[in-house]
Amino acid sequence: MSYVDGFVLAVPKANIEAYKKMAQLGGQVWMEFGALSYVECLADDVPYGELTSFPRAVQATEDEVVVFSWITYKDKASRDEIMAKVMADERLKPYMTDMPFDGKRMIFGGFAPFLEL
């Protein structure tokens, strides 16, 4: 069964175009190295909840937009190999030190699906 990396982060509205540029390059690199899919989504219907919500999870402010993204792989071993190549890729190095969002508030993790329809 496949493997999924998931991400939730807050991007300042002023940096959306810079983020899209970074995401386009990231998607190309991940796909080049073997990811099955790469998806980036801007929040459209994501209310600020009283206890929990996507905006609360990343401490999004009124001048930020929540981004929800995921990458799918054949399996965890493929993910580990692809991720190592992506992290070493020189094309992404500038974004590792100058991200268009606060990386400290990004939530990310790897997930093993238990159901795929």
Secondary structure, 3 states (H helix, E strand, C coil): CCEEEEEEEEEEHHHHHHHHHHHHHHHHHHHHCCCCEEEEEECCCCCCCCCCCHHHHCCCCCCEEEEEEEEEECCHHHHHHHHHHHHHCHHHHHHHHCCCCCHHHCEEEEECCCCCC
